[in-house]
Amino acid sequence: MALTDRKPTGLLRLALRTPIWLYRARLGWLTGHRLLYLAHRGRRTGARREVVVETVSFDPTVPEVIVVAAWGKNPDWYRNLRAAPAIEVRLGTRRWPDPGHRFLDSTETLRTLQAYQRAHPGAWKRLAPLLGFPADPADPRWPEVADTVHAIAFTPHRTGHED
């Protein structure tokens, strides 16, 4: 069982939520494009919710940023996005109100995760065991892992139906 199979609690949860305060204080530029602030609506309450997640890919030319739902198999923020679109995304100094999003299929998720592994081999070596991901790019389990990972791409403006 990977550490991330359950929701974080206690001090770990507090530590993971700390970057939210950076964004609220307009200090998101400190995180560059490595952390994404996401405001969304609770699927049952409709209340505004916030989370900060690590980006796995950022293409400033599109622009598009990709994140994965790694903590818990179906974290609340991911399920909330399935029910309703995001309210706002912030990435460094960028702010995208009413952003577009799409859910990546397993093939695109696999390419994205492998590109992240190649771009950040040191971080991947530390993160992969925690996430239950293969550390070796040649590992035959990669397609199986990509089938279970939820990846979402965000763009500045919502256009039509996202899915």
N, C-alpha and C positions, 0 to 999 in steps of 0.2 A: 504494500500500500504506500503510495507516494504521500509526502507531507501535505501536498496541496489537494488531496482527495476530500478534505473537510474544510469548512469555513474557518478562517483564522479567528482566534479568540484572545482575550487578555492583552498582554503587552505587544504581541505580534500584530494584532488587529490595530492597536493604537499606532504602532510604527508604520504600518502600511497605509493608514489614513492621514498621516502627517503631511504628505504633499498636498492634500486638499487645502490646507491652511496656507501653503505657499501661493497657490493659485488664487485663493480668496484675497490675499494681501497683494495681489498683482505682482508676484515675484515668480511667476511661472517661467520666466526667461532663464531662471537658474537651472531648470531641468532640461533646457534645450529642446530637442525633439525626442528625447528618450522616454518621457512620461506624458501621458495624455489624460487630461481632466475631462470627465464625462458627466454631464447632468442629464438625468432622465426621469421619467415618471414611474412611480410604483404601480405595478400592474393591478393591484387590488385597491390601494388607497388613492392613487392619483397624485400622491405627494411628491414633491421634488426630492430626488435622491442624487447623491454625488459619489463618484469613485474616481480614483486615479489608477491607471493601469500602464504597464510598460508597453511601449510600441515595439513591434517586431519588424516593421518596415515603414519607411517614410519616403515618398517620392514628391519632392517639392515642385516638380514640373507639371504634375497633373492638377492640383496637389491631391495626394491621397495618403492616408496613414492606416496601417493595419495593426490590430491588437488581437490577442487571443484570450479567451476565458480560461485561465489556468487554475484559479483557486476554486476548488469544488468542481464537480463535473458539470453542473449547470448553475453558475453563480446567479444571484438575484439580478444583478445589472444586465446580464445576458438575457435572462427570461423577460425582464422588463422591456428590453429592446425588441424582443419577439412580439410583444403585445402592443407597443407604441414606439414611434420614432424618438430619437434623442432630442433633447431641448437645446443642448449646447455642447460644443467640443472646444477645448483649448489645448494648444500645443505650443509650448514656449511662449512667444509673444503673439501667436496667432489665436484669433477667437472666431469660431464658426457658429453663429446662432442658427438654429434650425438646420443642422447638417444632414446631408444624405448619408445613407449607409447601405451596405449590402453584405450578405452572409456568404463567405467563400465556400466553394465546394472542396472536397477532400484533395483533389489534384492541385488546386491553387494553394490550399493550406500546406500541403507537402512542400511545394516549391518555396513558399514563404519561409517555413521553418528551416529548411535546408539552407536557404540563403542567409538567414539569421545565424545559423550555426557556423557557416563559412566566414561571415563578417565579424563575428564576436566569439571566436573559439574559446577564449578564457572564461567569459561569462557563461557560455554554453556548458563547459565542463562542470561548473559549479551548479548551474540551474537544472541541467538535464536530469540528474538523479532525483532532485526534489520534485520535479514535475512528472517523473516516470517516463521520460523520453530517452531514446537511445543516444548515447554520447558519440558513437561512431557513425559517420555518414554512410558507411557501407552496410550498416545493420539492416537485415531483411525485415525488421519490425516497423520500419518507417511508414509504409502505407497503412498499416493497421493503426498506428498512432494518429496519423493524419485523419483517419475516419472518425476518431473519437474527440478530436480537438475542434472547438468552435472558434473560428476566426472571423473577424468583422472588419470591413474597410470603411473608412469615413472620408467624405469629401465635403467641401465647403457649403454646398447648397443642395437641398433636397430637390430631386426632379422626378416627379411621378411616383410610382410604386417601387419601393426598395425591397429586394429579397434575394 
